[in-house]
Amino acid sequence: MSKVNRRRLLGGGAATLAAPLIGVAAPDPQTLQDLVAGKEQLRVLNDRPLNAETPAHLLDDSTTPTARMFVRNNGHPPQQTEAASWRLEVAGESCKSPTSFSISELKNTFKSYSYDIQLECGGNGRAEFRPRASGNQWTTGAISCARWTGVRLGDVLEHCGIAEDARYIGYVGADTHLSGDPDKIVISRGAPLAKAMEAESLIAYQLNGEPIPLLHGAPLRLVMGGWPASVSGKWLTRILLRDRVHDGAKMGGHSYRVPCTPVAPGSEVADEDMCIIESMPVKSLITFPRSGLSVAAGEWVDLRGHAWAGDHKVSALHVSADYGATWQPAELAQPRNRLAWQDWHTRLQLSGPGYYEIWARATDEQGRSQPMLVPGWNPRGYLNNACHRIALHAV
């Protein structure tokens, strides 16, 4: 493998906030200023719209601090997000009693809950696909597991009346299209009714105990963990109960879809042969030590990180220092609640001096493990759950 590819594999060289992208139209000043405040160490992948990922070593906390959460936008955040005047409409052809709520009414009418929820961009890991897939070239940092507080989406839907023919929910947010056209909806995705009715599916108004910041969906957003984070709509203004699969923006074509059957790399795939992504695959991350460090040969190295598996639990985590020839188990914690990632830790001894790659491989409760190579190619570069690896130099 070339030196360039090895660096990419182990998380090297991306622009940071201190180094804006060249030749790209400037983002909205309010958005960029809000991102820079506290998020200077994130890697900018695009600034129109603004997208930035978190280096793996900055995701070491069990609960992700707000300042270290990745940013995924499809358009520009709205200019006005005052919580006191915000309204949420619940409607749709399968809603018996369409209703509009203020945030205060949501808090006063329904019980609030808090959960640690893992949200991962469907394209996390896209940078490793060959042929190259279009879109933001995420490496490993489009994942977070923060604490969200809000009311249960299912409680609100039941209050408004769910018709017998209800199959799906969809959302509409207040973000604005890159074209500036106010009539264009940026993104309007959704999920089957069963997913919406899960206890952990929230209409959230707090992130890590504080009001949700602008870039994470202020003042109100959906949180539905375990599925692509695009189902967790930000700047939430409408929820629609649908009698069909939701047909909003970025629900069709190749958006957040993969081939229904395996295809050869670089294949043309017809829209009708693409299936909607639901639960995300099993995955893990090494958050300590940082890749590229030097360690003492012969001494024990502490390793730790997180593992997650979409809607499911992780049952085992193994690490390897010899390119997958042998594996040793790590201590794996239970999730703090359903749909939270699981912390893991272990110690590893590097027997002699030289270059080492430490690999992590998670296995879910259904026996599915991470592949050591990039999995099945797809046109948009979704669902890469290949083993994470870091480089260490023993001296």
Secondary structure by P-SEA (a helix, b strand, c coil): ccaaaaaaaaccccccccccccccccccaaaaaaaacccccccccccccbbbbbccccccccccccccbbbbbccccccccccccbbbbbbcccccccccccaaaaaaabbbbbbbbbbbbcccccccccccccccccccccbbbbbbbcccaaaaaaaacccccccbbbbbccccccccccccccbbbbbccccccccccccccccccccccccccccbbbbbcccccccccccccccccccccccccccccccccccccccccccccccccbbbbcccccccccccccccccccccbbbbbbbccccccccccbbbbbcccccbbbbccccccccccbbbbbbbccccccccbbbbbbbbbcccbbbbbcccccccccccccccbbbbbbbcc
